[in-house]
Amino acid sequence: MVKDTIELPISKKPSDVELKKLKDYFKEMPIEEILTGLKFAKNRWSAKDAGTLKVGRKSIIQKEVHSVTMEQAQWRLKNWKMMIANYRRRGYSYPTISRIKKILIQKSKKKKN
């Protein structure tokens, strides 16, 4: 079996553990899979660097319901079809939307005493 060698310029010297992991990845995985993973990592790094990386579901939900009053929550629930359309337009998944609705229902029932 012929062993090919790749020489790459890197931004900083990897630790021994990092170097071992890299060697293991290149030894065990096909090049196509490594390139796919590197492309994903580069896109994520670029988005993070540009400040456009989308936040996780929990942060999205908190952003949507954080300062919603009882009246606003009731209005959103009464106009739920329109709210769903807006959330889908923003790219939210149905599980995220249902979690938002669950919290809005809780908020709409609070402070009735």
ROBA-198052 format. One record per residue (C-alpha): z, x, y; residue in one letter; residue number from 0. Coordinates in steps of 0.001 Angstrom, whole numbers. Each point is the difference from the previous one (the first is absolute). Layout:
N
((Z X Y) 'A' NUM);
...
//
This chain:
113
((0 0 0) 'M' 0);
((-1033 1346 3381) 'V' 1);
((2611 -149 2754) 'K' 2);
((-1421 -549 3469) 'D' 3);
((1894 1104 3075) 'T' 4);
((87 -1697 3385) 'I' 5);
((1074 1804 3155) 'E' 6);
((1092 -2176 2906) 'L' 7);
((1273 703 3505) 'P' 8);
((3310 -1820 560) 'I' 9);
((2154 -675 3053) 'S' 10);
((3207 1425 -1482) 'K' 11);
((1019 1879 -3104) 'K' 12);
((1133 -2377 -2763) 'P' 13);
((3350 493 -1711) 'S' 14);
((80 1038 -3629) 'D' 15);
((749 -3583 -1068) 'V' 16);
((-2916 -1370 2085) 'E' 17);
((-2336 2650 -1407) 'L' 18);
((1044 -879 -3556) 'K' 19);
((-625 -3718 685) 'K' 20);
((-3462 763 1424) 'L' 21);
((-876 2122 -3045) 'K' 22);
((1198 -2768 -2340) 'D' 23);
((-2026 -2649 1845) 'Y' 24);
((-3185 2081 -140) 'F' 25);
((607 827 -3657) 'K' 26);
((720 -3551 -1156) 'E' 27);
((-2144 -2217 2229) 'M' 28);
((-3780 -314 396) 'P' 29);
((-1374 1287 3317) 'I' 30);
((-1303 -3485 939) 'E' 31);
((3550 -1435 -183) 'E' 32);
((1423 2876 2033) 'I' 33);
((-2673 -492 2674) 'L' 34);
((686 -3758 108) 'T' 35);
((3708 667 477) 'G' 36);
((-672 2593 2693) 'L' 37);
((-2326 -2394 1835) 'K' 38);
((2710 -2684 -49) 'F' 39);
((2620 2506 1191) 'A' 40);
((-2276 1240 2806) 'K' 41);
((-750 -3551 1191) 'N' 42);
((3713 -862 -64) 'R' 43);
((877 3218 1848) 'W' 44);
((-2697 -656 2620) 'S' 45);
((1225 -3572 540) 'A' 46);
((3593 1188 239) 'K' 47);
((-1022 2707 2473) 'D' 48);
((-1950 -2526 2104) 'A' 49);
((2862 -2505 -105) 'G' 50);
((-2060 -2680 -1743) 'T' 51);
((1662 119 -3405) 'L' 52);
((915 -3554 -985) 'K' 53);
((3670 -552 -588) 'V' 54);
((1490 -1386 -3170) 'G' 55);
((551 -3669 -772) 'R' 56);
((3679 27 972) 'K' 57);
((-785 1359 3459) 'S' 58);
((-2800 -2533 478) 'I' 59);
((2330 -2860 -859) 'I' 60);
((2734 1271 2320) 'Q' 61);
((-2528 406 2809) 'K' 62);
((-1163 -3601 -427) 'E' 63);
((3404 -1700 -199) 'V' 64);
((2383 2328 1873) 'H' 65);
((402 -1848 3298) 'S' 66);
((-1286 -3443 -963) 'V' 67);
((2207 -2825 1263) 'T' 68);
((792 -3163 -1956) 'M' 69);
((-2510 -1974 2090) 'E' 70);
((-2723 2609 -473) 'Q' 71);
((634 48 -3754) 'A' 72);
((-277 -3808 -135) 'Q' 73);
((-3254 75 2002) 'W' 74);
((-1479 2655 -2287) 'R' 75);
((904 -2012 -3061) 'L' 76);
((-1527 -3195 1491) 'K' 77);
((-3211 1968 690) 'N' 78);
((129 1973 -3224) 'W' 79);
((-3716 -234 -870) 'K' 80);
((-885 1610 3314) 'M' 81);
((2674 2672 -538) 'M' 82);
((-1388 810 -3451) 'I' 83);
((-3479 431 1492) 'A' 84);
((1406 2376 2635) 'N' 85);
((1954 2003 -2579) 'Y' 86);
((-3040 273 -2301) 'R' 87);
((-2121 1115 2950) 'R' 88);
((2526 2809 542) 'R' 89);
((-368 1002 -3640) 'G' 90);
((3363 -1223 -1331) 'Y' 91);
((137 -812 -3707) 'S' 92);
((1102 -3389 -1295) 'Y' 93);
((3316 1384 -1360) 'P' 94);
((757 1414 3469) 'T' 95);
((-883 -3322 1641) 'I' 96);
((2230 -1919 -2414) 'S' 97);
((2896 2333 773) 'R' 98);
((-541 -597 3724) 'I' 99);
((25 -3764 -629) 'K' 100);
((3220 247 -2002) 'K' 101);
((1798 1743 2883) 'I' 102);
((-1470 -2443 2544) 'L' 103);
((1381 -2904 -2045) 'I' 104);
((3439 1628 51) 'Q' 105);
((-227 581 3769) 'K' 106);
((-1149 -3580 656) 'S' 107);
((3120 -1376 -1715) 'K' 108);
((2523 2250 1802) 'K' 109);
((2014 -927 3113) 'K' 110);
((-130 -3742 -600) 'K' 111);
((3796 -383 364) 'N' 112);
//
